[in-house]
């Protein structure tokens, strides 16, 4: 593998295309260009800067050095950008790689010594020859080279076939303004508190029962008093109430719940999503509310 200015110019151009694609969010171009920039571009330029136009004795050594240096350069660049909170990370890493490739190109153009061109058969043999290696070392080197190719291909393949994760059933609670900052943690007797319960459905349309239970912390009871789902809910020790919600595929449902306590105490308010005619909750959450 010869590190000549022409190949470095192409590497620089491809890296610049990656920067443009990242800045413009051209998703279909980011994967192939990104793989090249991550595993090849900066390492090829850095190797050229280190070795000039002298080829390494084998393809395995070339690939290992280029891939290793590329990953090292990109990891160092990414770590520095994250450490100093500099964004956008991806285009800036690509820009830094393009600068490295440009430097390598100009340095190679300035070097006067031309690489020797051996006859084709000798050149092909030299690509895979490891003259100073023992037979066992050659086997290990070729296995390492094969492993690099397999890992490289697997990364590219998995990047193309892994689908976007679908929505999952979730149950969350926030305060009346939609943030956790206003989620009530306490109140006084007969004061109205408000909680916004958000249910995110999965990919199946379904009907679920949203159940609310209130109990005093530290007490155990299997007997609950059922009250109607009418706002504000009149809660107290061992009170339960429920309502049915119909969820479409992938939909998010917001349920505003207002409630009061007629007795002071340290309460645990539990919310659960349960299929109709089932006692097995699919999702649960608990709120701690201190009433004085």
C-alpha positions in Angstrom: 0.0 0.0 0.0 1.6 3.3 -1.2 0.8 6.5 0.5 0.7 8.8 -2.6 -0.7 12.3 -2.9 -3.5 11.2 -5.3 -5.0 8.7 -2.8 -4.7 11.2 0.0 -6.5 13.8 -2.2 -9.4 11.4 -2.7 -9.4 10.6 1.1 -9.6 14.4 1.8 -12.4 14.9 -0.6 -14.5 12.0 0.9 -13.9 13.3 4.4 -15.1 16.8 3.3 -18.2 15.2 1.8 -18.8 13.5 5.2 -18.6 16.9 6.9 -21.2 18.4 4.4 -23.5 15.4 4.9 -23.3 15.6 8.7 -24.0 19.3 8.7 -26.9 19.0 6.3 -28.2 15.7 8.0 -28.1 13.7 4.8 -28.9 10.4 6.5 -28.4 8.1 3.5 -24.9 9.3 3.0 -23.8 9.4 6.6 -23.4 5.7 7.1 -21.0 4.8 4.3 -19.0 8.1 4.6 -19.0 7.8 8.4 -17.6 4.2 8.3 -14.8 5.4 6.0 -14.0 8.5 8.2 -14.1 6.5 11.4 -11.9 3.6 10.3 -9.7 4.8 7.4 -9.4 8.5 6.6 -7.4 10.0 9.5 -5.3 6.9 10.0 -4.3 6.8 6.4 -3.2 10.4 6.5 -1.3 10.0 9.8 0.4 6.9 8.5 1.4 8.8 5.4 2.9 11.6 7.5 4.9 9.1 9.5 6.1 6.8 6.7 6.3 9.1 3.7 5.9 7.1 0.5 7.5 3.9 1.9 5.0 1.0 1.8 4.7 -1.3 4.8 5.6 -5.0 4.1 2.1 -6.4 4.2 -1.6 -5.6 3.9 -2.2 -6.9 7.4 0.2 -4.4 8.9 -1.2 -1.6 6.8 -4.8 -2.2 7.7 -4.0 -2.7 11.4 -2.0 0.6 11.5 -4.6 2.6 9.5 -7.6 1.4 11.4 -6.0 1.6 14.8 -4.8 5.2 14.2 -8.1 6.2 12.7 -10.1 5.0 15.8 -7.5 6.5 18.1 -7.6 9.9 16.4 -11.5 10.0 16.3 -11.8 8.9 20.0 -9.3 11.5 21.1 -11.2 14.2 19.1 -14.6 13.1 20.4 -13.4 13.0 24.0 -11.9 16.5 23.7 -15.1 17.9 22.2 -17.3 16.3 24.9 -14.9 17.4 27.7 -15.2 21.0 26.6 -18.9 20.7 25.6 -18.2 21.8 22.1 -20.9 21.0 19.5 -21.9 19.8 17.0 -19.6 16.9 17.6 -19.9 14.8 14.4 -19.3 17.6 11.9 -16.4 19.0 14.0 -14.7 15.5 14.1 -15.1 15.2 10.4 -13.6 18.7 9.9 -10.6 17.9 12.1 -10.1 14.7 10.1 -10.3 16.6 6.8 -7.6 19.0 8.1 -5.4 16.0 8.9 -6.0 14.5 5.5 -5.3 17.9 3.8 -2.0 18.2 5.7 -1.0 14.7 4.7 -1.8 15.5 1.1 0.3 18.6 1.0 3.2 17.0 2.8 3.3 14.1 0.3 3.2 16.5 -2.6 6.3 18.2 -1.2 8.3 15.0 -0.8 10.6 14.4 -3.7 11.4 10.7 -3.3 9.2 8.5 -5.4 8.1 5.1 -4.3 9.7 2.2 -6.0 7.4 0.3 -8.3 8.2 -3.4 -8.3 6.9 -5.8 -11.0 3.3 -6.8 -10.3 3.9 -10.4 -9.2 6.6 -9.3 -6.7 4.4 -6.5 -5.5 1.4 -8.8 -5.0 3.6 -11.3 -3.1 5.0 -8.5 -0.9 1.5 -7.4 0.1 1.1 -10.6 2.0 4.7 -11.5 2.9 5.9 -11.3 6.4 9.6 -11.9 5.9 10.8 -11.5 9.5 7.9 -13.5 11.0 8.1 -17.2 12.1 5.4 -19.5 10.6 3.4 -19.3 13.9 3.6 -15.5 13.9 2.5 -15.4 10.2 -0.6 -17.5 11.1 -1.4 -15.2 14.0 -0.9 -12.1 11.9 -3.2 -13.4 9.1 -5.8 -14.4 11.7 -5.6 -10.9 13.2 -6.1 -9.4 9.7 -9.1 -11.7 9.1 -10.6 -10.7 12.4 -10.2 -7.0 11.6 -12.0 -7.5 8.3 -14.8 -9.6 10.0 -15.3 -7.0 12.7 -15.2 -4.1 10.2 -17.8 -5.8 8.0 -20.0 -6.8 11.0 -20.1 -3.2 12.2 -21.2 -1.9 8.8 -23.7 -4.7 8.4 -25.3 -4.3 11.8 -25.5 -0.5 11.3 -27.7 -1.1 8.3 -30.0 -3.7 9.6 -30.7 -2.7 13.2 -34.2 -1.1 13.1 -35.4 1.8 15.1 -36.8 0.6 18.4 -40.6 0.7 18.5 -42.5 2.5 21.2 -42.9 0.6 24.5 -45.7 0.8 27.1 -44.7 3.3 29.8 -46.3 5.0 32.8 -45.0 8.3 34.2 -46.2 11.0 36.5 -45.3 14.7 36.4 -46.6 17.9 38.0 -49.5 20.0 36.6 -47.1 22.0 34.4 -45.7 18.8 32.7 -42.4 18.7 34.6 -41.2 16.7 37.6 -40.3 19.9 39.4 -44.0 20.5 40.3 -44.8 16.9 41.2 -46.5 17.2 44.6 -44.7 15.6 47.5 -46.9 17.1 50.3 -50.0 19.1 51.2 -52.6 19.8 53.8 -55.8 18.1 54.6 -58.6 18.8 52.1 -56.3 20.7 49.8 -56.5 19.7 46.1 -53.3 18.3 44.6 -52.8 17.7 40.8 -50.8 15.0 39.0 -50.5 14.5 35.3 -50.2 10.8 34.4 -48.7 10.0 31.0 -49.3 6.7 29.4 -47.2 5.8 26.3 -48.7 2.9 24.4 -46.7 0.3 22.4 -47.4 -0.9 18.9 -50.7 -2.7 19.8 -54.0 -0.9 20.2 -55.4 -2.0 23.6 -57.7 -1.1 26.5 -56.1 -0.9 30.0 -57.3 -0.1 33.5 -55.6 2.7 35.3 -55.8 2.0 39.1 -54.9 4.4 41.9 -54.4 3.2 45.5 -53.6 5.3 48.6 -52.2 3.7 51.8 -50.5 5.0 54.9 -46.8 4.2 54.8 -45.9 1.4 57.2 -49.3 -0.3 57.2 -50.4 -3.4 55.4 -53.9 -4.0 54.3 -55.7 -6.1 51.8 -59.1 -4.4 52.3 -59.6 -1.3 50.3 -62.6 1.1 50.0 -63.5 1.7 46.4 -64.6 5.2 45.4 -65.8 6.5 42.0 -63.4 8.1 39.5 -64.7 11.6 40.0 -62.4 14.6 40.3 -61.2 15.5 42.8 -60.7 12.0 44.2 -61.3 11.8 48.0 -58.4 9.7 49.1 -57.4 8.4 52.5 -56.0 5.3 54.1 -56.7 2.1 52.0 -58.7 3.8 49.2 -58.8 2.5 45.6 -60.3 3.8 42.4 -59.9 3.1 38.7 -60.7 4.2 35.2 -60.5 2.6 31.8 -58.4 4.1 29.0 -58.4 3.2 25.4 -55.1 3.4 23.7 -54.4 3.4 20.0 -51.1 2.1 18.5 -48.1 4.1 19.6 -50.3 6.9 21.1 -49.5 8.9 24.2 -52.4 9.5 26.6 -52.4 12.2 29.3 -54.7 11.8 32.3 -55.0 14.7 34.8 -55.8 13.4 38.3 -56.9 15.7 41.1 -57.2 14.4 44.6 -57.6 15.4 48.3 -56.9 13.7 51.6 -59.4 13.9 54.5 -56.8 12.6 57.0 -53.2 13.6 57.6 -50.4 11.1 57.4 -47.5 9.9 55.2 -49.2 8.3 52.2 -48.0 6.1 49.4 -50.0 6.7 46.2 -49.7 3.8 43.8 -50.6 3.9 40.1 -50.9 0.8 38.0 -51.8 -0.2 34.4 -53.6 -3.5 34.3 -55.4 -5.4 31.5 -59.1 -5.8 32.0 -60.1 -8.8 34.1 -56.5 -9.3 35.2 -54.7 -8.6 38.5 -51.2 -8.6 37.0 -50.0 -5.0 36.5 -48.1 -4.2 33.4 -46.6 -1.0 34.7 -46.6 0.6 38.2 -45.3 3.7 39.9 -45.5 5.1 43.4 -45.7 8.6 44.8 -44.9 9.6 48.4 -47.1 12.4 49.7 -47.0 13.8 53.2 -50.3 15.4 54.4 -50.4 17.6 57.4 
